[in-house]
Amino acid sequence: MKRSLIILTCYDDFFGQQVEAWVSLDMEKLKATFAGLGYPPRVYSYHQLANNPIDIENSYIVYSGNPDREYYMYAEDILLMLLKHNNILIPSFDVNRCHENKGYQELYKRQVGIEDPRSIYLGSIRELHNYKPGFPLVFKLPFGAASRHVRLIKSRKKLIKHIKSCDTLWRNHLKRFLKERVKKYLLPFRYVREYDEYFLKQDVRHILQPYIPNLENDYKVLVFFDKYYVFKRLVRRRDFRASGSGKFLFETPPDALLDYAEEVYDQLDLPIAGLDICFNGKMHYLLEFQGIHIGPIGIVRSTGFYNRDKNRWQFTEERPDLEREYASAVVKYIRKKYDHENPDH
């Protein structure tokens, strides 16, 4: 039996994203494109599914992300429940979990065979003593775009200091300080220091990534199944970061870059991807990737795309159309991966 296709939207029919992260794709255009490709969709909002019995089953669930972390977790609850009804999430729940979660992203990359650069993912500063990372290294918090919460750390002492500085829940510290004083001096029989330390402490999840020196740029590669849109991002002045620099160039990429992008895209198993790739003169590295809520500047401002034709990369000039390419990539992915379930296609 052919599965139907469901599109999930956030509040106000939002389905991300345009160049501006808060602007939705054109839902009417997206629905019409899916229908023209043989998959007329039904559209539901997350709140509808959260507050009514879920009667969706045996369907493809197409969804996007949300930059608000609370809403993202709300949506994740609903996606998990949909999985219990024999639905298929596109992209997968693993890919969804990688969104705004660089820690899980490291686990997922390792799971699918992408080993380098080999990072360390820790849940607490108390675990650091088990490892001897090389310095300098790149420190990351699990969340944040455009290089927010990314720092170059040059010594273990500075690393420990920086991890402690990331504990930003000052309300917890104030609460702990006041409770300690009240209990210690007014209610000493109720004061247990270890109890307060356990329940009021805040651990800081963090990623320690090997530093790749002397980079002048990296590449952003947007993959819409078999179409590759590439631009070069220049490193910020007196900095080591390219993401968020605002300095980018559209120029012909090396074939080796496209070969590597194709290799890691196939390993990640998703219809659409944003790949952050660097080259140190010898090897390419996947620094991060996005599978939902991808910034589409690479396609919107492009004049065409690269694709492989008879083992050669060729460039095709084409006016970009974000909704068309989104729907097309999803349908191509479905037909390739689940074709045995859809004999009509």
C-alpha positions as CSV (number, residue, x, y, z in Angstrom):
1,M,0.0,0.0,0.0
2,K,1.3,3.4,-1.0
3,R,2.1,5.7,1.9
4,S,0.6,9.1,1.9
5,L,2.6,12.3,2.6
6,I,2.0,14.5,5.6
7,I,3.5,18.0,6.1
8,L,3.9,19.3,9.6
9,T,3.9,23.0,10.3
10,C,4.6,25.1,13.4
11,Y,2.3,27.9,14.6
12,D,1.0,30.2,11.9
13,D,1.6,27.6,9.2
14,F,5.3,28.1,9.5
15,F,7.6,25.7,7.6
16,G,11.2,26.8,7.6
17,Q,13.0,28.3,6.1
18,Q,13.8,31.2,3.7
19,V,17.0,33.2,3.9
20,E,15.5,34.9,6.9
21,A,15.1,32.2,9.4
22,W,11.7,33.5,10.6
23,V,10.2,33.5,7.1
24,S,8.3,30.3,6.0
25,L,8.4,28.6,2.7
26,D,5.4,29.3,0.5
27,M,3.1,26.5,1.7
28,E,0.7,26.7,-1.3
29,K,3.6,26.4,-3.7
30,L,5.1,23.6,-1.7
31,K,1.9,21.6,-1.6
32,A,1.3,22.1,-5.4
33,T,4.8,20.9,-6.2
34,F,4.4,17.8,-4.1
35,A,1.1,17.1,-5.7
36,G,2.6,17.5,-9.2
37,L,5.2,14.9,-8.3
38,G,2.6,12.4,-7.3
39,Y,2.4,13.0,-3.6
40,P,-0.5,15.3,-2.8
41,P,0.1,16.2,0.9
42,R,-2.1,16.7,3.8
43,V,-1.0,19.5,6.2
44,Y,-1.2,19.4,10.0
45,S,0.1,21.7,12.6
46,Y,2.0,20.3,15.7
47,H,-0.6,21.6,18.1
48,Q,-3.4,19.7,16.2
49,L,-1.6,16.4,16.8
50,A,-0.6,17.2,20.3
51,N,-4.2,17.8,21.4
52,N,-6.2,15.2,19.5
53,P,-5.9,11.4,19.1
54,I,-3.2,10.7,16.5
55,D,-4.8,8.9,13.6
56,I,-1.9,9.3,11.1
57,E,-0.2,6.0,10.3
58,N,1.8,4.4,7.5
59,S,2.7,7.8,6.2
60,Y,5.8,9.9,5.2
61,I,6.1,12.7,7.7
62,V,7.8,15.8,6.2
63,Y,8.7,18.4,8.8
64,S,11.1,21.3,9.4
65,G,12.8,22.7,12.5
66,N,12.2,25.7,14.7
67,P,14.9,28.0,16.1
68,D,13.2,28.2,19.5
69,R,14.6,25.4,21.6
70,E,11.5,24.9,23.7
71,Y,9.3,24.6,20.6
72,Y,11.8,22.3,19.1
73,M,11.5,19.9,22.1
74,Y,7.7,20.2,21.9
75,A,7.8,19.2,18.2
76,E,10.2,16.3,19.1
77,D,7.6,14.9,21.5
78,I,5.1,14.7,18.7
79,L,7.5,13.2,16.2
80,L,8.3,10.5,18.7
81,M,4.7,9.7,19.1
82,L,4.2,9.6,15.3
83,L,6.9,6.9,15.1
84,K,4.8,4.6,17.2
85,H,2.2,4.5,14.4
86,N,4.5,3.1,11.7
87,N,5.2,6.4,10.1
88,I,8.5,7.4,8.5
89,L,10.0,10.7,9.4
90,I,11.8,12.6,6.6
91,P,14.4,13.4,7.6
92,S,15.0,10.7,10.2
93,F,14.6,11.3,14.0
94,D,18.4,11.0,14.3
95,V,18.8,13.9,11.9
96,N,16.2,15.9,13.8
97,R,18.1,15.3,17.0
98,C,21.3,16.7,15.4
99,H,19.6,20.0,14.9
100,E,20.9,22.6,17.3
101,N,22.6,19.7,19.1
102,K,26.3,19.5,18.1
103,G,26.8,16.8,20.7
104,Y,24.4,14.3,19.3
105,Q,25.7,15.3,15.9
106,E,29.1,14.0,16.8
107,L,27.6,10.7,17.9
108,Y,25.6,10.4,14.7
109,K,28.6,11.2,12.5
110,R,30.6,8.5,14.2
111,Q,27.7,6.1,13.9
112,V,27.5,6.5,10.1
113,G,31.3,6.3,9.7
114,I,32.4,9.9,9.6
115,E,35.3,9.8,12.0
116,D,37.3,13.0,11.3
117,P,37.9,15.4,13.0
118,R,37.5,13.1,16.0
119,S,35.9,15.3,18.8
120,I,35.4,14.7,22.5
121,Y,31.8,15.1,23.8
122,L,31.5,15.6,27.5
123,G,28.5,16.2,29.8
124,S,30.3,17.8,32.7
125,I,33.6,19.4,33.6
126,R,34.0,16.6,36.1
127,E,34.6,14.2,33.2
128,L,37.5,16.2,31.7
129,H,40.1,14.5,33.8
130,N,39.6,11.3,31.8
131,Y,40.9,12.9,28.7
132,K,44.1,14.6,27.5
133,P,43.0,16.6,24.4
134,G,45.6,18.4,22.4
135,F,45.9,22.2,22.4
136,P,44.9,24.5,20.8
137,L,41.4,23.1,20.4
138,V,38.0,24.3,19.3
139,F,35.5,24.5,22.1
140,K,31.8,24.3,21.2
141,L,28.5,24.3,23.1
142,P,25.9,22.0,21.6
143,F,23.7,24.9,20.4
144,G,24.2,28.1,18.5
145,A,24.6,29.1,14.8
146,A,27.0,31.5,13.0
147,S,29.9,30.4,15.3
148,R,28.2,31.5,18.5
149,H,29.6,29.6,21.5
150,V,32.7,28.5,19.5
151,R,36.1,29.5,20.9
152,L,39.7,28.7,20.3
153,I,41.2,27.4,23.5
154,K,45.0,27.2,23.9
155,S,45.6,25.5,27.3
156,R,43.9,23.2,29.8
157,K,43.8,25.9,32.4
158,K,41.9,28.3,30.0
159,L,39.6,25.4,29.0
160,I,38.6,24.8,32.6
161,K,38.1,28.5,33.1
162,H,36.0,28.8,30.0
163,I,33.8,25.8,30.8
164,K,33.0,27.4,34.2
165,S,32.2,30.7,32.6
166,C,29.5,29.0,30.5
167,D,27.5,28.2,33.6
168,T,25.1,31.2,33.0
169,L,22.3,30.2,35.3
170,W,23.0,33.0,37.8
171,R,19.6,32.5,39.4
172,N,20.7,29.0,40.5
173,H,23.9,30.4,42.0
174,L,21.9,33.1,43.9
175,K,19.3,30.7,45.0
176,R,22.0,28.3,46.2
177,F,23.9,31.1,48.1
178,L,20.8,32.3,49.9
179,K,19.6,28.8,50.8
180,E,23.0,27.9,52.1
181,R,23.1,31.0,54.3
182,V,19.6,30.5,55.7
183,K,20.1,26.8,56.4
184,K,23.6,27.0,57.7
185,Y,23.0,29.8,60.2
186,L,19.3,29.7,61.0
187,L,18.3,26.1,60.4
188,P,21.6,24.2,60.8
189,F,19.8,20.9,61.4
190,R,18.5,21.1,57.8
191,Y,21.8,22.0,56.1
192,V,23.3,19.3,54.0
193,R,26.0,20.8,51.7
194,E,26.1,17.9,49.4
195,Y,22.3,18.0,48.8
196,D,22.5,21.6,47.6
197,E,25.5,21.0,45.4
198,Y,23.8,18.1,43.8
199,F,20.5,19.7,43.0
200,L,21.6,23.3,42.3
201,K,24.7,22.6,40.2
202,Q,24.6,23.1,36.4
203,D,26.7,20.9,34.2
204,V,27.7,22.2,30.9
205,R,27.7,19.9,27.9
206,H,30.5,20.7,25.5
207,I,32.4,19.5,22.5
208,L,36.2,19.6,22.1
209,Q,37.1,19.5,18.5
210,P,40.7,19.3,17.1
211,Y,41.9,22.6,15.8
212,I,42.7,22.6,12.0
213,P,45.3,25.4,11.6
214,N,45.9,28.0,8.9
215,L,42.5,27.8,7.3
216,E,41.6,30.8,5.1
217,N,38.1,29.6,4.2
218,D,35.7,26.7,4.4
219,Y,32.9,25.7,2.1
220,K,29.2,25.5,2.5
221,V,27.6,22.8,0.3
222,L,23.8,22.6,0.1
223,V,22.7,19.3,-1.2
224,F,19.2,18.8,-2.6
225,F,19.5,15.1,-3.3
226,D,21.5,15.2,-6.6
227,K,21.9,18.9,-6.9
228,Y,24.9,20.6,-5.2
229,Y,25.1,24.3,-4.5
230,V,28.5,25.5,-3.3
231,F,30.0,28.7,-2.0
232,K,33.2,29.6,-0.2
233,R,33.1,31.2,3.2
234,L,36.2,33.4,4.1
235,V,37.5,33.3,7.6
236,R,36.9,36.4,9.7
237,R,39.7,38.9,10.1
238,R,42.0,37.9,13.0
239,D,39.9,34.9,13.7
240,F,39.7,31.2,12.8
241,R,36.0,31.0,12.1
242,A,34.3,31.2,8.7
243,S,30.7,30.5,9.7
244,G,28.9,33.8,10.3
245,S,31.6,35.9,8.8
246,G,29.3,37.2,6.1
247,K,32.2,36.9,3.6
248,F,31.4,34.4,0.9
249,L,32.2,33.8,-2.8
250,F,30.5,31.8,-5.5
251,E,33.2,30.2,-7.6
252,T,33.9,26.9,-9.2
253,P,34.7,24.4,-6.5
254,P,37.4,21.7,-6.9
255,D,36.1,18.3,-8.0
256,A,37.7,16.7,-4.9
257,L,35.4,18.9,-2.7
258,L,32.3,17.8,-4.5
259,D,33.5,14.1,-4.3
260,Y,33.9,14.5,-0.6
261,A,30.5,16.3,-0.2
262,E,28.8,13.5,-2.1
263,E,30.5,10.8,0.0
264,V,29.4,12.3,3.4
265,Y,25.9,13.2,2.1
266,D,25.4,9.5,1.2
267,Q,26.5,8.5,4.7
268,L,24.2,10.9,6.4
269,D,21.1,9.5,4.7
270,L,18.8,12.5,4.3
271,P,17.1,14.3,1.4
272,I,18.5,17.8,2.0
273,A,21.7,18.8,3.8
274,G,23.9,21.8,4.6
275,L,27.5,20.7,4.9
276,D,30.3,22.7,6.5
277,I,33.5,21.4,4.9
278,C,37.1,22.5,5.2
279,F,40.3,21.4,3.5
280,N,43.7,21.6,5.2
281,G,45.7,21.0,2.0
282,K,45.7,17.2,2.4
283,M,42.2,16.1,3.7
284,H,38.7,17.3,3.7
285,Y,36.7,17.4,7.0
286,L,33.0,17.7,7.8
287,L,32.9,20.2,10.6
288,E,29.1,20.3,11.0
289,F,26.0,19.6,9.1
290,Q,22.3,20.6,9.1
291,G,19.4,18.4,8.0
292,I,16.5,20.6,8.8
293,H,15.9,24.3,9.0
294,I,18.8,24.9,6.7
295,G,19.9,28.4,5.8
296,P,19.2,28.4,2.0
297,I,21.4,31.4,0.9
298,G,23.5,29.0,-1.2
299,I,20.7,28.1,-3.4
300,V,18.7,31.4,-3.4
301,R,21.8,33.4,-4.6
302,S,23.2,30.8,-6.9
303,T,23.0,30.9,-10.7
304,G,22.9,27.1,-10.9
305,F,23.9,23.8,-9.5
306,Y,26.5,21.0,-9.8
307,N,25.6,17.4,-10.4
308,R,27.4,14.2,-11.3
309,D,27.0,13.0,-14.9
310,K,28.9,9.9,-16.1
311,N,31.5,10.3,-13.3
312,R,32.1,13.9,-14.1
313,W,30.9,17.0,-12.3
314,Q,29.1,19.5,-14.4
315,F,27.5,22.9,-13.8
316,T,24.0,23.6,-15.0
317,E,22.7,27.2,-15.0
318,E,19.2,27.4,-13.5
319,R,17.1,30.0,-11.8
320,P,16.7,28.9,-8.2
321,D,13.3,27.9,-6.8
322,L,13.5,26.9,-3.2
323,E,10.1,25.2,-2.9
324,R,10.5,23.3,-6.1
325,E,13.9,21.9,-5.1
326,Y,12.8,21.1,-1.6
327,A,9.8,19.0,-2.8
328,S,11.8,17.4,-5.6
329,A,14.6,16.4,-3.3
330,V,12.2,14.8,-0.8
331,V,10.4,12.8,-3.5
332,K,13.6,11.6,-5.1
333,Y,14.8,10.5,-1.7
334,I,11.5,8.6,-1.0
335,R,11.6,6.9,-4.4
336,K,15.2,5.8,-4.0
337,K,15.0,4.6,-0.4
338,Y,11.5,3.3,-0.3
339,D,10.8,2.4,-3.9
340,H,9.9,-1.2,-3.0
341,E,7.0,0.2,-1.0
342,N,5.7,2.3,-3.9
343,P,5.4,0.2,-7.1
344,D,3.4,2.9,-8.8
345,H,6.5,5.1,-8.9
